[in-house]
Structure formats: structure tokens, C-alpha cells
């Protein structure tokens, strides 16, 4: 732990309990960060699943076109075979 962190920790302890505003701000920050992590995790899950879509038997060009149309072009990259 750096000296700066030790000083901050000590000064925080010396000031007593955090205010309600500080607790609310920390809660909102954690909530936003958790939401960001969840979105990234879900996006990566689907990206991994769609990466090999052409290798799945029975899924051809027409099916992929339907998926792109349904989900939106912004979620797909054009890849030449």
C-alpha cells in the first residue's frame, strides 16, 4: 500500500463515518460499474457464439442474413469466406 493510500485511509478513519451522500455516491458508482460489467459479459458471450455460426451444419447464407436482419447490422461484421 502506498503512502498516499495509507494517508487517505487514515484520514477517512479519523473523520468518522461517511455521510449518507458519500454512501449513496459509492452505491451508485458500484451499481453503474456492475451494469457495465454485465453488459460486457453478455455481449462477449453472444459474440463467441456467433463467431462460428458458418461452421454449424444447417445454417447457411440465408439463415445468417435473417439473423443479421433481426438483430441489426451494427452487431455483425462482414467476413469473406
N, CA, C and O atoms as a GROMACS GRO file, in nm:
protein
  324
    1UNK      N    1   0.085  -0.118   0.000
    1UNK     CA    2   0.000   0.000   0.000
    1UNK      C    3   0.089   0.124   0.000
    1UNK      O    4   0.182   0.133   0.080
    2UNK      N    5   0.061   0.217  -0.088
    2UNK     CA    6   0.143   0.337  -0.098
    2UNK      C    7   0.117   0.430   0.020
    2UNK      O    8   0.018   0.415   0.093
    3UNK      N    9   0.207   0.525   0.037
    3UNK     CA   10   0.191   0.621   0.147
    3UNK      C   11   0.065   0.705   0.130
    3UNK      O   12  -0.002   0.738   0.227
    4UNK      N   13   0.035   0.738   0.004
    4UNK     CA   14  -0.085   0.818  -0.023
    4UNK      C   15  -0.211   0.743   0.018
    4UNK      O   16  -0.300   0.800   0.081
    5UNK      N   17  -0.215   0.616  -0.018
    5UNK     CA   18  -0.332   0.536   0.018
    5UNK      C   19  -0.343   0.522   0.169
    5UNK      O   20  -0.453   0.529   0.225
    6UNK      N   21  -0.229   0.503   0.237
    6UNK     CA   22  -0.231   0.493   0.382
    6UNK      C   23  -0.284   0.621   0.444
    6UNK      O   24  -0.363   0.618   0.538
    7UNK      N   25  -0.239   0.735   0.392
    7UNK     CA   26  -0.283   0.863   0.445
    7UNK      C   27  -0.432   0.882   0.424
    7UNK      O   28  -0.503   0.927   0.514
    8UNK      N   29  -0.479   0.848   0.304
    8UNK     CA   30  -0.622   0.862   0.276
    8UNK      C   31  -0.703   0.771   0.367
    8UNK      O   32  -0.807   0.811   0.419
    9UNK      N   33  -0.655   0.650   0.386
    9UNK     CA   34  -0.727   0.556   0.470
    9UNK      C   35  -0.730   0.607   0.614
    9UNK      O   36  -0.834   0.601   0.680
   10UNK      N   37  -0.618   0.657   0.661
   10UNK     CA   38  -0.612   0.708   0.797
   10UNK      C   39  -0.701   0.831   0.813
   10UNK      O   40  -0.772   0.843   0.913
   11UNK      N   41  -0.698   0.921   0.716
   11UNK     CA   42  -0.779   1.042   0.728
   11UNK      C   43  -0.927   1.007   0.723
   11UNK      O   44  -1.009   1.072   0.788
   12UNK      N   45  -0.961   0.905   0.645
   12UNK     CA   46  -1.100   0.863   0.639
   12UNK      C   47  -1.144   0.808   0.774
   12UNK      O   48  -1.253   0.838   0.822
   13UNK      N   49  -1.057   0.727   0.834
   13UNK     CA   50  -1.090   0.671   0.964
   13UNK      C   51  -1.096   0.781   1.070
   13UNK      O   52  -1.177   0.774   1.163
   14UNK      N   53  -1.011   0.881   1.057
   14UNK     CA   54  -1.007   0.987   1.157
   14UNK      C   55  -1.130   1.078   1.146
   14UNK      O   56  -1.170   1.138   1.245
   15UNK      N   57  -1.188   1.088   1.028
   15UNK     CA   58  -1.304   1.174   1.009
   15UNK      C   59  -1.434   1.109   1.057
   15UNK      O   60  -1.536   1.176   1.066
   16UNK      N   61  -1.430   0.985   1.087
   16UNK     CA   62  -1.550   0.917   1.135
   16UNK      C   63  -1.627   0.851   1.023
   16UNK      O   64  -1.570   0.815   0.920
   17UNK      N   65  -1.757   0.835   1.043
   17UNK     CA   66  -1.842   0.765   0.947
   17UNK      C   67  -1.861   0.848   0.820
   17UNK      O   68  -1.862   0.971   0.826
   18UNK      N   69  -1.875   0.780   0.706
   18UNK     CA   70  -1.905   0.853   0.582
   18UNK      C   71  -2.048   0.907   0.586
   18UNK      O   72  -2.135   0.849   0.651
   19UNK      N   73  -2.070   1.016   0.517
   19UNK     CA   74  -2.203   1.075   0.513
   19UNK      C   75  -2.296   0.991   0.425
   19UNK      O   76  -2.251   0.905   0.350
   20UNK      N   77  -2.422   1.017   0.434
   20UNK     CA   78  -2.522   0.948   0.353
   20UNK      C   79  -2.497   0.977   0.206
   20UNK      O   80  -2.512   0.888   0.121
   21UNK      N   81  -2.458   1.101   0.174
   21UNK     CA   82  -2.429   1.136   0.035
   21UNK      C   83  -2.311   1.056  -0.018
   21UNK      O   84  -2.313   1.011  -0.133
   22UNK      N   85  -2.208   1.037   0.064
   22UNK     CA   86  -2.092   0.959   0.022
   22UNK      C   87  -2.131   0.814  -0.001
   22UNK      O   88  -2.087   0.752  -0.098
   23UNK      N   89  -2.211   0.760   0.088
   23UNK     CA   90  -2.256   0.620   0.072
   23UNK      C   91  -2.342   0.604  -0.053
   23UNK      O   92  -2.328   0.506  -0.126
   24UNK      N   93  -2.431   0.698  -0.077
   24UNK     CA   94  -2.517   0.693  -0.195
   24UNK      C   95  -2.435   0.703  -0.323
   24UNK      O   96  -2.461   0.632  -0.420
   25UNK      N   97  -2.334   0.792  -0.323
   25UNK     CA   98  -2.248   0.807  -0.440
   25UNK      C   99  -2.169   0.680  -0.466
   25UNK      O  100  -2.155   0.638  -0.581
   26UNK      N  101  -2.118   0.618  -0.360
   26UNK     CA  102  -2.042   0.493  -0.375
   26UNK      C  103  -2.134   0.381  -0.426
   26UNK      O  104  -2.093   0.301  -0.510
   27UNK      N  105  -2.256   0.376  -0.375
   27UNK     CA  106  -2.352   0.276  -0.419
   27UNK      C  107  -2.384   0.293  -0.568
   27UNK      O  108  -2.384   0.196  -0.643
   28UNK      N  109  -2.411   0.416  -0.610
   28UNK     CA  110  -2.443   0.443  -0.750
   28UNK      C  111  -2.325   0.410  -0.841
   28UNK      O  112  -2.343   0.356  -0.950
   29UNK      N  113  -2.204   0.440  -0.796
   29UNK     CA  114  -2.084   0.408  -0.873
   29UNK      C  115  -2.071   0.256  -0.889
   29UNK      O  116  -2.042   0.208  -0.999
   30UNK      N  117  -2.090   0.183  -0.781
   30UNK     CA  118  -2.083   0.037  -0.787
   30UNK      C  119  -2.191  -0.022  -0.874
   30UNK      O  120  -2.167  -0.118  -0.948
   31UNK      N  121  -2.310   0.033  -0.866
   31UNK     CA  122  -2.422  -0.014  -0.947
   31UNK      C  123  -2.393   0.007  -1.096
   31UNK      O  124  -2.417  -0.082  -1.178
   32UNK      N  125  -2.343   0.125  -1.131
   32UNK     CA  126  -2.310   0.154  -1.271
   32UNK      C  127  -2.198   0.064  -1.321
   32UNK      O  128  -2.203   0.015  -1.434
   33UNK      N  129  -2.098   0.043  -1.238
   33UNK     CA  130  -1.985  -0.044  -1.278
   33UNK      C  131  -2.033  -0.188  -1.296
   33UNK      O  132  -1.991  -0.256  -1.390
   34UNK      N  133  -2.120  -0.235  -1.208
   34UNK     CA  134  -2.175  -0.370  -1.220
   34UNK      C  135  -2.257  -0.387  -1.346
   34UNK      O  136  -2.251  -0.491  -1.412
   35UNK      N  137  -2.335  -0.284  -1.380
   35UNK     CA  138  -2.414  -0.288  -1.503
   35UNK      C  139  -2.323  -0.294  -1.625
   35UNK      O  140  -2.349  -0.370  -1.718
   36UNK      N  141  -2.217  -0.215  -1.624
   36UNK     CA  142  -2.121  -0.215  -1.735
   36UNK      C  143  -2.056  -0.352  -1.750
   36UNK      O  144  -2.040  -0.401  -1.862
   37UNK      N  145  -2.017  -0.413  -1.640
   37UNK     CA  146  -1.955  -0.546  -1.643
   37UNK      C  147  -2.054  -0.649  -1.697
   37UNK      O  148  -2.017  -0.736  -1.777
   38UNK      N  149  -2.180  -0.641  -1.654
   38UNK     CA  150  -2.282  -0.734  -1.700
   38UNK      C  151  -2.308  -0.723  -1.850
   38UNK      O  152  -2.321  -0.824  -1.919
   39UNK      N  153  -2.314  -0.601  -1.899
   39UNK     CA  154  -2.336  -0.579  -2.042
   39UNK      C  155  -2.218  -0.635  -2.122
   39UNK      O  156  -2.238  -0.702  -2.223
   40UNK      N  157  -2.097  -0.608  -2.078
   40UNK     CA  158  -1.979  -0.660  -2.147
   40UNK      C  159  -1.975  -0.812  -2.145
   40UNK      O  160  -1.938  -0.874  -2.245
   41UNK      N  161  -2.011  -0.871  -2.033
   41UNK     CA  162  -2.010  -1.016  -2.021
   41UNK      C  163  -2.113  -1.080  -2.117
   41UNK      O  164  -2.083  -1.178  -2.184
   42UNK      N  165  -2.233  -1.023  -2.122
   42UNK     CA  166  -2.337  -1.075  -2.212
   42UNK      C  167  -2.299  -1.056  -2.358
   42UNK      O  168  -2.322  -1.145  -2.440
   43UNK      N  169  -2.243  -0.941  -2.390
   43UNK     CA  170  -2.201  -0.913  -2.528
   43UNK      C  171  -2.093  -1.012  -2.572
   43UNK      O  172  -2.100  -1.065  -2.683
   44UNK      N  173  -1.995  -1.036  -2.487
   44UNK     CA  174  -1.888  -1.131  -2.521
   44UNK      C  175  -1.941  -1.273  -2.535
   44UNK      O  176  -1.893  -1.348  -2.620
   45UNK      N  177  -2.039  -1.309  -2.453
   45UNK     CA  178  -2.100  -1.442  -2.463
   45UNK      C  179  -2.161  -1.463  -2.602
   45UNK      O  180  -2.135  -1.564  -2.668
   46UNK      N  181  -2.243  -1.367  -2.645
   46UNK     CA  182  -2.308  -1.380  -2.775
   46UNK      C  183  -2.208  -1.368  -2.889
   46UNK      O  184  -2.224  -1.434  -2.992
   47UNK      N  185  -2.106  -1.286  -2.873
   47UNK     CA  186  -2.004  -1.272  -2.977
   47UNK      C  187  -1.934  -1.406  -2.999
   47UNK      O  188  -1.913  -1.446  -3.114
   48UNK      N  189  -1.898  -1.474  -2.892
   48UNK     CA  190  -1.832  -1.604  -2.905
   48UNK      C  191  -1.923  -1.705  -2.974
   48UNK      O  192  -1.876  -1.786  -3.054
   49UNK      N  193  -2.052  -1.700  -2.942
   49UNK     CA  194  -2.147  -1.794  -3.002
   49UNK      C  195  -2.167  -1.767  -3.151
   49UNK      O  196  -2.180  -1.861  -3.230
   50UNK      N  197  -2.169  -1.642  -3.190
   50UNK     CA  198  -2.191  -1.607  -3.331
   50UNK      C  199  -2.066  -1.617  -3.416
   50UNK      O  200  -2.075  -1.622  -3.538
   51UNK      N  201  -1.948  -1.619  -3.354
   51UNK     CA  202  -1.823  -1.625  -3.431
   51UNK      C  203  -1.816  -1.749  -3.521
   51UNK      O  204  -1.763  -1.742  -3.632
   52UNK      N  205  -1.867  -1.860  -3.475
   52UNK     CA  206  -1.859  -1.983  -3.553
   52UNK      C  207  -1.989  -2.022  -3.619
   52UNK      O  208  -2.012  -2.141  -3.644
   53UNK      N  209  -2.074  -1.927  -3.648
   53UNK     CA  210  -2.209  -1.957  -3.700
   53UNK      C  211  -2.204  -2.027  -3.836
   53UNK      O  212  -2.290  -2.110  -3.867
   54UNK      N  213  -2.106  -1.993  -3.917
   54UNK     CA  214  -2.097  -2.056  -4.050
   54UNK      C  215  -2.053  -2.202  -4.042
   54UNK      O  216  -2.074  -2.278  -4.136
   55UNK      N  217  -1.994  -2.242  -3.931
   55UNK     CA  218  -1.947  -2.380  -3.916
   55UNK      C  219  -2.056  -2.475  -3.869
   55UNK      O  220  -2.035  -2.596  -3.868
   56UNK      N  221  -2.170  -2.422  -3.829
   56UNK     CA  222  -2.279  -2.506  -3.780
   56UNK      C  223  -2.353  -2.567  -3.898
   56UNK      O  224  -2.398  -2.495  -3.987
   57UNK      N  225  -2.366  -2.702  -3.900
   57UNK     CA  226  -2.438  -2.766  -4.009
   57UNK      C  227  -2.583  -2.722  -4.013
   57UNK      O  228  -2.650  -2.716  -3.910
   58UNK      N  229  -2.632  -2.690  -4.132
   58UNK     CA  230  -2.771  -2.650  -4.150
   58UNK      C  231  -2.792  -2.500  -4.147
   58UNK      O  232  -2.901  -2.452  -4.178
   59UNK      N  233  -2.690  -2.425  -4.110
   59UNK     CA  234  -2.701  -2.279  -4.112
   59UNK      C  235  -2.623  -2.229  -4.232
   59UNK      O  236  -2.500  -2.241  -4.239
   60UNK      N  237  -2.696  -2.173  -4.323
   60UNK     CA  238  -2.633  -2.122  -4.445
   60UNK      C  239  -2.644  -1.972  -4.456
   60UNK      O  240  -2.673  -1.902  -4.358
   61UNK      N  241  -2.621  -1.925  -4.575
   61UNK     CA  242  -2.620  -1.781  -4.603
   61UNK      C  243  -2.756  -1.717  -4.573
   61UNK      O  244  -2.762  -1.607  -4.516
   62UNK      N  245  -2.865  -1.783  -4.610
   62UNK     CA  246  -2.998  -1.727  -4.588
   62UNK      C  247  -3.029  -1.712  -4.439
   62UNK      O  248  -3.085  -1.610  -4.397
   63UNK      N  249  -2.995  -1.812  -4.360
   63UNK     CA  250  -3.020  -1.805  -4.216
   63UNK      C  251  -2.940  -1.694  -4.152
   63UNK      O  252  -2.990  -1.621  -4.066
   64UNK      N  253  -2.815  -1.681  -4.193
   64UNK     CA  254  -2.731  -1.574  -4.139
   64UNK      C  255  -2.788  -1.438  -4.176
   64UNK      O  256  -2.788  -1.346  -4.094
   65UNK      N  257  -2.836  -1.424  -4.297
   65UNK     CA  258  -2.898  -1.298  -4.339
   65UNK      C  259  -3.020  -1.265  -4.254
   65UNK      O  260  -3.043  -1.148  -4.220
   66UNK      N  261  -3.100  -1.367  -4.220
   66UNK     CA  262  -3.216  -1.345  -4.134
   66UNK      C  263  -3.173  -1.301  -3.994
   66UNK      O  264  -3.235  -1.213  -3.934
   67UNK      N  265  -3.068  -1.362  -3.941
   67UNK     CA  266  -3.018  -1.323  -3.810
   67UNK      C  267  -2.968  -1.178  -3.810
   67UNK      O  268  -2.996  -1.102  -3.718
   68UNK      N  269  -2.895  -1.143  -3.914
   68UNK     CA  270  -2.843  -1.006  -3.926
   68UNK      C  271  -2.959  -0.907  -3.934
   68UNK      O  272  -2.956  -0.801  -3.871
   69UNK      N  273  -3.060  -0.942  -4.010
   69UNK     CA  274  -3.175  -0.853  -4.025
   69UNK      C  275  -3.250  -0.838  -3.892
   69UNK      O  276  -3.295  -0.729  -3.857
   70UNK      N  277  -3.262  -0.947  -3.820
   70UNK     CA  278  -3.335  -0.945  -3.693
   70UNK      C  279  -3.261  -0.866  -3.585
   70UNK      O  280  -3.320  -0.781  -3.519
   71UNK      N  281  -3.133  -0.894  -3.566
   71UNK     CA  282  -3.056  -0.830  -3.459
   71UNK      C  283  -3.004  -0.691  -3.496
   71UNK      O  284  -2.988  -0.606  -3.410
   72UNK      N  285  -2.979  -0.669  -3.624
   72UNK     CA  286  -2.927  -0.540  -3.668
   72UNK      C  287  -2.785  -0.554  -3.720
   72UNK      O  288  -2.704  -0.628  -3.664
   73UNK      N  289  -2.755  -0.482  -3.826
   73UNK     CA  290  -2.624  -0.490  -3.891
   73UNK      C  291  -2.511  -0.444  -3.800
   73UNK      O  292  -2.397  -0.489  -3.815
   74UNK      N  293  -2.540  -0.355  -3.706
   74UNK     CA  294  -2.434  -0.300  -3.622
   74UNK      C  295  -2.370  -0.404  -3.530
   74UNK      O  296  -2.262  -0.381  -3.474
   75UNK      N  297  -2.437  -0.521  -3.512
   75UNK     CA  298  -2.384  -0.626  -3.427
   75UNK      C  299  -2.304  -0.731  -3.501
   75UNK      O  300  -2.256  -0.827  -3.441
   76UNK      N  301  -2.288  -0.715  -3.630
   76UNK     CA  302  -2.220  -0.815  -3.711
   76UNK      C  303  -2.110  -0.749  -3.796
   76UNK      O  304  -2.120  -0.632  -3.833
   77UNK      N  305  -2.008  -0.827  -3.825
   77UNK     CA  306  -1.901  -0.783  -3.914
   77UNK      C  307  -1.907  -0.869  -4.040
   77UNK      O  308  -1.928  -0.990  -4.032
   78UNK      N  309  -1.889  -0.807  -4.154
   78UNK     CA  310  -1.889  -0.880  -4.280
   78UNK      C  311  -1.755  -0.953  -4.293
   78UNK      O  312  -1.649  -0.890  -4.290
   79UNK      N  313  -1.761  -1.084  -4.307
   79UNK     CA  314  -1.641  -1.167  -4.319
   79UNK      C  315  -1.650  -1.244  -4.448
   79UNK      O  316  -1.749  -1.313  -4.473
   80UNK      N  317  -1.548  -1.232  -4.530
   80UNK     CA  318  -1.543  -1.306  -4.656
   80UNK      C  319  -1.493  -1.446  -4.629
   80UNK      O  320  -1.397  -1.465  -4.554
   81UNK      N  321  -1.558  -1.544  -4.690
   81UNK     CA  322  -1.516  -1.684  -4.674
   81UNK      C  323  -1.394  -1.714  -4.757
   81UNK      O  324  -1.345  -1.827  -4.755
   0.00000   0.00000   0.00000
